[in-house]
Amino acid sequence: MARYTGYKRPRNTKKALRELFHYMGYHKWLLLIVAALVCVSTGVSVAGTYLLKPVINEFILPGDISGLVHALTGMAIMYLCGALSTFGYNRLMVKTSQKVAADIRRDLFAHVQTLPLKYFDAHTHGELMSRFTNDVDTVQEALNNSFTMVIQSALTLAGTVVMLLILNVNMSFIVILFLCVMFFFIKWNGRRSKEYYGRQQAFLADINGFVEEMAAGQKVEKVFNHEEEDLKTFREKNEALRRASTKAQSYSGMMIPSIVSLSYVNYAVSACVGGLLAITGMMDLGSLAAYLVYVRQSAMPLNQFTQQVNFILSALAGAERIFEMMHEEPEADEGTVRLVRVFRKEDGSFAECPREDPGGHAYAWKDEEGRLTPLKGDVRFENVTFGYVPGKKVLDGISLYAKPGQKIAFVGSTGAGKTTIINLINRFYEIQGGRILYDGIDIRKIKKDDLRRSLAMVIQDTHLFTGTITDNIRYGNLSASEEEMTEAAKLANADSFIRRLPDGYQTMLYSDGSNLSQGQRQLLAIARAAVGHPPVLILDEATSSIDTRTERLIEKGMDAIMEGRTVFAIAHRLSTVRNSKAIMVLERGRIIERGDHEELLGQKGRYYQLYTGMYELE
């Protein structure tokens, strides 16, 4: 039997149920077969008990052995049908619940892929993962266990009450009275256990967060000799969890014993009254035997039904969280301009390739009217204003340009707006004022997938995926050939260390590439950017967390892939931006200085102070 685990109730039960039924509707024929088999199984169970009356009265008491054998054979066949029905609906329900869960996970993941970055900024990774794991698993388990159990319990309870009334109306009031007492006890107990289970979940989350924090901060804890104080805090949290769990388990644990005890009392009273009625001839022995069996089985359906309703409501709360995420607005994309592969004709004009040419890397923008604009990498900001939240500007009237092949660098304090600029080039966020032009086209007119396909990024926090080194490099261009992938690794100065690994390019990477050094991971990120042959390259503090020797190696790799490309670079180490065509010094969302390295030193301004050490980046 599934057990209530203390989840919160859904805020809108009808809506959550309606949306869950939508997914169940994909498999309605299977569910109808399951419901039919449940009805057969329950009908056999209820009817089989009633057959005790004719078997005892008509065959056992008269001593009709032949008739008894035929009756028992018929009952055996009937119970066999019930057993096969039970086996059938259990198997079908397992299959159906897994299909529904798979459908939900599929649609949830597909929708997550369309959400804007601001959604992920506002939600923790653990919170998002719980939708795919805890919530989907809860829904799947409820479908697997509770769907059939609720139908079976309801039918069994209704059938049992009807049969009791048929056998003896007067005695049935005794059972109905006890059932009412059980119902009110279950309702009271459920309310109390829900309260303490809610506390248990809250304390459990608190203690899990504390343990995770302490495990991650062991060095800091030991350096400051904070073990004793942390142990004291843990004991307090652990004791609060123990008290809440004890109460929750106490109320939950008394449910079945109390119901069983009441059913024993119910049975004893019914047996005494029934015995008196049988002695006085007011009730036959067969009816009494069947009646007492019904009395014994009357309490369990009520208990099961209440438990399953609690569990279903818990699952609906999980479903509500899943569907809330599915209803989040996807990333808007009103762009119509596409990126297409082109070739140059004899007259010097461009034409779209009928199919991709693996050997060429010429691209162009294609608008709705079919006009082609060669992809060059000319990026311009015109009086751009942006803020992550209303009323708070991060960029205030930014204007700049980067011609094809130029390297533009951004320096400034934390929060000055450097990373924001490159996020806007990718259209990770939408600007509130001004415009950004890419080869003379407003980027809002370019489809986001095509825009991002023309860009490549190398960021400080390199993220590598579980898979081989080849897989991770090819992530930058899934259609890249083996030769292109290897050439990109050579260009990034990564080929030499890759070949020294035991399995070379087939070396498996786990846990974000934890078996590689920080510098090696960064070189792979550069190779991943290079394999796509992007006309625009974005470097976001790509060397800030590595040593100077590795930095020089990475700079060689970056210099090689920057050749002939438009580059936007952010760096804390000013030595990495000295060769930039233009350096922009940002402060509080504005460009306060611009020029090349020598020009900015000659201005004796903020850049000069940064370079000479008179002023440090915050």
C-alpha positions in Angstrom: 0.0 0.0 0.0 1.3 3.4 -0.9 1.9 5.6 2.1 1.2 9.3 2.5 4.6 11.1 2.7 3.6 14.5 3.8 3.7 16.5 0.6 1.7 19.7 0.4 -1.7 19.7 -1.1 -2.2 21.2 -4.6 -3.5 24.8 -4.7 -5.9 23.9 -7.5 -6.8 20.3 -7.4 -9.3 20.4 -10.3 -6.8 22.0 -12.6 -4.0 19.6 -11.7 -6.4 16.7 -12.1 -7.6 18.0 -15.5 -4.1 18.3 -16.9 -3.1 14.9 -15.6 -6.2 13.4 -17.2 -5.0 15.0 -20.5 -1.8 12.8 -20.4 -3.8 9.8 -19.2 -6.1 10.4 -22.2 -3.2 9.3 -24.5 -3.7 5.8 -23.1 -7.4 5.8 -22.4 -8.1 2.4 -24.0 -5.5 0.8 -21.7 -7.0 2.6 -18.7 -10.5 1.5 -19.7 -9.3 -2.1 -19.9 -7.6 -1.7 -16.5 -10.9 -0.3 -15.0 -12.9 -3.2 -16.5 -10.5 -5.8 -15.0 -10.6 -4.1 -11.6 -14.4 -4.3 -11.7 -14.2 -8.0 -12.6 -11.7 -8.7 -9.8 -13.7 -6.7 -7.2 -17.0 -8.3 -8.4 -15.5 -11.8 -8.0 -14.3 -10.9 -4.4 -17.7 -9.5 -3.3 -19.9 -12.1 -5.1 -17.6 -15.0 -3.9 -18.3 -14.2 -0.3 -22.1 -14.2 -0.9 -21.9 -17.7 -2.4 -21.1 -19.0 1.1 -24.8 -18.7 1.9 -26.1 -21.2 -0.8 -23.1 -23.5 -0.4 -23.8 -23.9 3.4 -27.5 -23.9 3.3 -28.1 -26.0 0.2 -25.1 -28.4 0.1 -23.2 -28.6 3.4 -26.1 -28.8 5.9 -28.1 -31.2 3.7 -25.0 -33.3 3.1 -25.1 -33.0 -0.7 -21.5 -34.0 -1.6 -22.0 -34.0 -5.4 -23.6 -30.6 -5.4 -20.9 -29.3 -3.1 -18.2 -30.4 -5.5 -19.9 -28.7 -8.4 -20.4 -25.5 -6.4 -16.8 -25.5 -5.2 -15.6 -26.1 -8.8 -17.7 -23.1 -10.0 -16.3 -20.9 -7.2 -12.8 -22.0 -8.1 -13.3 -21.1 -11.7 -14.8 -17.7 -10.7 -11.8 -17.0 -8.3 -9.4 -18.0 -11.0 -11.0 -15.4 -13.3 -10.6 -12.9 -10.5 -6.9 -13.7 -10.0 -6.2 -13.5 -13.7 -8.0 -10.1 -13.8 -5.9 -8.9 -10.9 -2.7 -10.0 -12.6 -3.8 -8.4 -15.8 -4.7 -5.0 -14.5 -1.5 -4.9 -12.4 0.7 -5.5 -15.4 -1.3 -3.1 -17.6 -1.2 -0.4 -14.9 2.6 -0.7 -14.5 3.0 -0.3 -18.3 0.5 2.6 -18.5 1.9 4.6 -15.5 5.4 4.3 -17.0 4.2 5.6 -20.3 2.4 8.6 -18.7 5.5 9.4 -16.7 7.7 9.2 -19.8 5.3 11.4 -21.7 5.4 14.0 -18.9 9.2 13.9 -18.7 9.6 14.2 -22.4 7.3 17.3 -22.7 8.8 18.9 -19.6 12.4 18.6 -20.9 11.3 19.8 -24.3 9.7 22.9 -22.7 12.6 23.6 -20.4 14.8 23.8 -23.6 12.6 26.8 -24.7 12.7 28.8 -21.5 14.7 32.0 -21.3 17.8 32.4 -19.2 16.0 34.7 -16.7 13.9 31.7 -15.6 17.0 29.7 -14.7 18.5 32.8 -13.0 15.4 32.8 -10.6 15.4 29.1 -9.8 18.0 26.8 -8.3 19.2 23.7 -10.1 18.0 21.5 -7.3 14.5 23.0 -7.6 14.4 22.3 -11.3 15.7 18.8 -11.0 13.1 17.9 -8.4 10.4 18.4 -11.1 12.0 15.6 -13.2 12.8 13.3 -10.3 10.7 13.7 -7.1 7.5 15.1 -8.7 7.4 12.9 -11.8 8.2 9.8 -9.6 5.4 10.7 -7.2 2.9 11.0 -10.1 4.1 7.7 -11.6 3.8 5.9 -8.3 0.3 7.3 -7.6 -0.9 6.1 -11.0 0.7 2.7 -10.6 -0.7 2.1 -7.1 -3.5 4.4 -6.4 -5.5 4.5 -9.6 -6.6 0.8 -9.3 -6.7 0.8 -5.5 -9.1 3.7 -5.3 -11.5 2.0 -7.8 -11.2 -1.3 -6.1 -11.7 0.1 -2.6 -14.7 2.2 -3.6 -16.3 -0.8 -5.4 -15.5 -3.2 -2.5 -16.9 -0.9 0.1 -20.1 -0.2 -1.8 -20.5 -3.8 -2.7 -20.0 -4.9 0.8 -22.5 -2.5 2.3 -25.1 -3.6 -0.4 -24.5 -7.3 0.4 -24.9 -6.6 4.1 -28.2 -4.9 3.5 -29.3 -7.8 1.4 -28.3 -10.4 4.0 -29.8 -8.6 7.0 -31.0 -5.0 7.1 -31.3 -4.7 10.8 -27.8 -6.0 11.6 -26.3 -3.8 8.9 -26.9 -0.8 11.0 -24.3 -2.1 13.5 -21.6 -2.3 10.7 -22.6 1.1 9.3 -22.3 2.7 12.8 -18.8 1.2 13.1 -17.8 2.3 9.6 -18.9 5.9 10.5 -16.7 5.8 13.6 -13.8 4.5 11.5 -14.3 7.2 9.0 -14.2 10.1 11.5 -11.2 8.5 13.2 -9.3 8.3 9.9 -10.2 11.9 9.1 -9.0 13.1 12.5 -5.9 11.0 12.4 -5.1 12.1 8.8 -5.4 15.8 9.7 -3.0 15.4 12.6 -0.5 13.2 10.7 -0.5 15.7 7.8 0.4 18.5 10.2 3.4 16.7 11.6 4.5 15.3 8.2 4.6 18.8 7.0 6.9 19.8 9.9 9.0 16.7 9.2 9.5 17.7 5.6 10.5 21.2 6.5 13.0 20.1 9.2 14.4 17.4 6.9 15.0 20.0 4.2 16.6 22.3 6.8 19.0 19.5 8.0 19.8 18.4 4.5 20.8 21.9 3.5 22.9 22.3 6.6 24.8 19.0 6.1 25.4 19.9 2.4 26.7 23.3 3.4 29.0 21.8 6.1 30.3 19.1 3.7 31.1 21.7 1.1 32.8 24.1 3.6 34.9 21.6 5.5 38.1 23.5 5.0 36.7 26.8 6.3 35.1 24.9 9.2 38.4 23.4 10.2 40.5 26.6 9.7 38.2 28.5 12.0 37.8 25.7 14.5 34.0 25.8 14.2 33.4 22.1 14.6 31.9 22.2 18.1 29.5 25.1 17.3 28.4 23.3 14.1 27.8 20.1 16.0 25.7 22.0 18.5 23.6 23.5 15.6 23.3 20.1 14.0 22.1 18.5 17.2 19.4 21.2 17.6 18.2 20.6 14.0 18.4 16.8 14.4 16.3 16.9 17.6 13.7 19.1 16.0 13.5 16.6 13.1 13.3 13.7 15.6 10.4 15.2 17.5 8.4 16.0 14.4 9.1 12.6 12.9 8.1 10.8 16.1 4.8 12.6 16.2 4.2 12.0 12.4 5.0 8.3 12.7 3.0 7.9 15.9 -0.2 9.2 14.3 0.5 7.4 11.1 1.4 4.2 12.9 -1.8 4.1 15.0 -4.0 4.2 11.9 -4.1 0.6 10.9 -4.0 -0.9 14.5 -6.9 1.3 15.5 -9.0 0.4 12.4 -8.2 -3.3 12.9 -9.2 -3.1 16.6 -12.5 -1.4 15.7 -13.1 -4.0 13.1 -12.5 -6.8 15.7 -15.0 -5.1 18.0 -17.4 -4.7 15.1 -16.9 -8.4 14.2 -17.4 -9.5 17.8 -20.7 -7.5 18.2 -22.0 -8.7 14.9 -21.1 -12.3 15.7 -22.9 -12.2 19.0 -26.0 -10.6 17.6 -26.0 -12.8 14.6 -25.5 -15.9 16.8 -28.6 -15.0 18.8 -30.6 -14.4 15.6 -29.5 -17.8 14.3 -30.4 -19.6 17.5 -33.9 -18.0 17.5 -34.3 -18.9 13.9 -34.4 -15.3 12.7 -31.3 -15.8 10.5 -30.0 -18.9 8.7 -26.5 -20.2 9.2 -25.4 -19.6 5.6 -26.4 -16.0 5.7 -24.6 -15.5 9.1 -21.4 -17.1 7.7 -21.4 -14.8 4.6 -22.4 -11.8 6.7 -19.5 -12.2 9.2 -17.0 -12.5 6.3 -18.4 -9.2 4.9 -18.0 -7.7 8.3 -14.3 -8.7 8.5 -13.6 -7.2 5.1 -15.7 -4.0 5.5 -13.0 -1.9 7.3 -10.1 -2.4 5.0 -11.5 -0.7 1.9 -12.4 2.4 3.9 -8.8 2.5 5.3 -7.3 1.9 1.9 -9.5 4.5 0.2 -8.6 7.2 2.7 -4.9 6.4 2.4 -4.9 6.4 -1.4 -6.8 9.7 -1.5 -4.1 11.3 0.6 -1.4 9.9 -1.7 -3.3 11.0 -4.8 -3.5 14.6 -3.5 0.2 14.5 -2.8 0.8 13.3 -6.3 -1.4 16.1 -7.7 0.7 18.6 -5.8 3.7 17.3 -7.6 1.8 17.3 -10.9 0.9 20.9 -10.2 4.5 21.9 -9.9 5.3 20.1 -13.1 2.5 21.8 -15.1 3.4 25.2 -13.6 6.8 24.8 -15.2 5.3 23.7 -18.5 3.1 26.8 -18.5 6.1 29.1 -18.1 6.3 31.4 -21.1 8.9 30.1 -23.6 11.6 32.4 -25.0 10.1 34.7 -27.6 11.5 34.5 -31.1 10.0 36.8 -33.6 13.0 36.7 -36.0 12.6 35.8 -39.6 16.2 36.2 -41.0 17.9 32.8 -41.3 21.5 31.8 -41.6 22.3 29.7 -44.7 25.3 28.3 -46.4 26.3 29.9 -49.6 28.8 29.7 -52.4 30.3 32.4 -54.6 29.2 32.4 -58.2 31.5 33.3 -61.1 30.1 36.9 -61.2 31.1 37.4 -57.6 27.5 37.2 -56.2 26.4 34.7 -53.6 23.8 31.9 -54.0 22.4 29.5 -51.4 23.9 26.0 -51.5 21.3 23.3 -52.3 23.0 21.2 -49.6 25.6 21.7 -47.0 29.2 21.6 -48.3 31.4 20.0 -45.6 34.4 21.7 -47.1 33.2 25.3 -47.1 32.4 27.7 -44.4 30.7 30.6 -46.3 27.4 31.8 -44.7 24.9 34.5 -45.4 21.8 36.0 -43.8 18.6 35.3 -45.8 15.6 37.5 -45.2 11.9 36.8 -45.9 12.3 38.1 -49.5 15.2 35.8 -50.2 17.9 38.5 -50.2 21.3 37.3 -49.1 23.6 39.4 -46.9 27.1 37.9 -46.5 28.0 37.0 -42.9 31.0 39.2 -41.9 30.8 39.7 -38.2 30.1 43.5 -38.0 28.5 44.1 -34.6 27.2 47.6 -33.5 25.5 48.8 -30.4 23.4 52.0 -30.8 22.4 53.7 -27.6 21.6 50.4 -25.9 19.7 50.5 -22.5 19.2 47.4 -20.5 18.3 46.3 -17.0 17.6 42.8 -15.5 14.9 44.2 -13.4 12.6 47.2 -14.1 13.8 50.5 -12.9 17.4 49.4 -12.4 19.7 50.0 -15.4 22.8 47.9 -16.0 23.6 49.5 -19.3 22.8 53.1 -19.9 23.0 54.4 -23.5 25.9 52.1 -24.6 27.2 52.7 -28.2 30.1 50.8 -29.8 31.1 49.0 -32.9 33.3 46.1 -33.9 34.2 45.8 -37.5 34.9 42.3 -39.0 38.2 41.0 -37.8 38.6 43.5 -34.9 39.2 42.6 -31.3 37.3 44.6 -28.8 38.0 44.3 -25.1 36.0 45.3 -22.1 37.5 46.2 -18.7 35.9 47.5 -15.5 34.7 46.7 -12.0 32.4 43.9 -11.2 28.9 44.9 -12.1 30.0 47.5 -14.6 28.1 45.7 -17.4 30.8 43.7 -19.2 29.2 40.3 -19.2 25.8 41.9 -19.8 27.0 43.2 -23.2 28.0 39.8 -24.4 24.7 38.3 -23.1 22.9 40.8 -25.2 24.8 40.0 -28.3 23.5 36.4 -27.9 20.0 37.7 -27.1 20.0 35.8 -23.9 18.0 38.9 -22.6 16.0 41.6 -24.5 17.1 45.2 -24.5 14.8 48.0 -23.3 16.1 50.7 -25.6 18.3 51.2 -28.6 19.3 48.5 -31.0 22.1 46.0 -31.8 23.0 45.5 -35.4 24.7 42.4 -36.8 26.0 42.9 -40.4 23.5 45.8 -40.6 20.5 43.7 -39.4 18.7 44.3 -36.2 19.4 41.1 -34.2 15.7 41.0 -33.1 14.9 40.2 -36.8 17.3 37.2 -36.8 16.1 33.9 -35.5 17.8 33.1 -32.2 19.1 29.7 -33.2 20.7 31.1 -36.4 22.1 34.1 -34.5 23.7 31.9 -31.8 25.0 29.5 -34.5 27.1 32.4 -35.9 28.7 33.0 -32.4 31.0 31.1 -30.2 31.8 31.6 -26.5 34.7 30.7 -24.3 33.8 31.5 -20.7 35.6 31.4 -17.4 33.5 28.6 -15.9 34.0 25.9 -18.6 31.3 23.4 -18.7 32.1 20.0 -20.1 29.5 17.3 -20.6 29.7 13.6 -19.7 31.2 11.9 -22.8 34.4 11.6 -24.7 36.7 14.4 -25.5 35.6 14.1 -29.1 32.0 14.5 -28.1 32.8 17.6 -26.2 34.8 19.3 -29.0 32.1 18.3 -31.6 29.5 19.9 -29.4 30.5 23.2 -31.1 29.5 21.8 -34.5 27.7 18.5 -34.5 28.3 18.0 -38.2 32.1 18.4 -37.9 34.1 15.7 -39.4 36.9 13.8 -37.6 39.5 15.9 -39.4 37.8 19.2 -38.6 37.5 18.2 -34.9 41.2 17.3 -34.8 42.2 20.5 -36.6 40.3 22.5 -34.1 42.1 20.8 -31.2 45.5 21.5 -32.8 44.4 25.1 -33.4 43.6 25.5 -29.7 46.9 23.8 -28.6 44.9 21.0 -27.1 46.0 18.2 -29.4 49.3 17.4 -27.6 47.8 16.9 -24.1 44.9 14.9 -25.6 47.1 12.4 -27.3 49.1 11.9 -24.0 45.9 10.7 -22.3 45.4 6.9 -22.1 42.5 6.8 -24.5 43.4 10.0 -26.4 40.3 11.6 -28.0 38.1 8.8 -26.7 39.0 9.6 -23.1 35.7 9.7 -21.1 35.0 12.9 -19.1 32.9 12.9 -15.9 31.8 15.5 -13.4 32.4 18.4 -15.6 35.8 17.1 -16.7 37.2 16.7 -13.1 39.9 14.3 -14.4 41.5 17.3 -16.3 43.2 20.4 -15.1 41.5 23.8 -15.3 43.8 24.8 -18.1 43.1 21.6 -20.1 39.4 22.1 -19.7 39.8 25.7 -21.0 41.7 24.4 -24.0 38.9 22.0 -24.8 36.5 24.9 -24.6 38.6 26.9 -27.1 38.6 23.8 -29.4 34.9 23.5 -29.1 34.5 27.2 -30.1 37.0 26.8 -33.0 35.3 23.7 -34.6 32.2 25.8 -35.5 34.3 28.4 -37.5 32.3 31.3 -36.0 32.7 34.8 -37.5 32.2 36.3 -34.0 34.1 35.0 -30.9 33.3 36.0 -27.3 35.8 35.5 -24.5 34.5 36.0 -21.0 37.4 36.1 -18.6 38.6 32.9 -20.1 42.0 33.0 -18.3 41.2 34.5 -15.0 41.5 31.3 -12.9 44.6 29.7 -14.3 48.4 30.2 -13.9 50.4 32.4 -16.1 52.2 29.6 -17.9 48.9 27.9 -18.9 47.6 31.3 -19.7 50.3 31.8 -22.3 49.4 28.4 -23.9 45.7 29.3 -23.9 46.5 32.7 -25.4 48.3 31.1 -28.3 45.3 28.9 -28.9 42.9 31.9 -28.7 45.2 34.0 -30.9 45.0 31.3 -33.6 41.2 31.1 -33.6 40.8 34.9 -33.3 42.6 35.4 -36.6 40.2 37.1 -39.1 37.3 37.0 -36.6 35.4 39.7 -34.7 36.3 39.2 -31.0 34.8 40.5 -27.8 37.0 39.9 -24.8 36.5 40.5 -21.1 39.5 40.1 -18.9 40.7 41.0 -15.4 44.3 40.6 -16.5 45.0 43.7 -18.6 48.0 41.9 -20.2 45.5 39.8 -22.2 43.9 42.8 -23.9 46.9 44.9 -24.8 46.7 43.8 -28.5 43.0 44.7 -28.8 41.9 47.1 -31.6 39.8 49.0 -29.0 39.5 48.8 -25.3 36.3 49.9 -23.6 36.5 50.9 -19.9 33.1 50.5 -18.3 31.8 52.0 -15.0 28.2 51.7 -13.8 26.8 50.8 -17.2 28.6 53.5 -19.2 31.7 53.6 -21.3 34.0 56.1 -19.6 37.1 55.6 -21.8 37.8 54.0 -25.2 40.8 53.6 -27.4 43.7 51.2 -27.9 46.3 50.3 -25.2 48.7 53.2 -26.0 45.9 55.8 -26.4 44.4 54.9 -23.0 47.8 55.0 -21.3 48.3 58.5 -22.8 45.0 59.7 -21.4 46.2 59.0 -17.8 42.6 58.0 -16.8 41.1 54.9 -15.2 42.8 52.5 -17.6 46.1 54.0 -16.8 45.4 53.7 -13.1 44.4 50.0 -13.5 47.4 49.2 -15.7 49.9 50.9 -13.3 48.3 49.4 -10.2 47.1 52.8 -8.9 43.5 51.4 -9.0 42.3 47.8 -8.6 39.3 46.2 -10.1 36.7 45.4 -7.5 
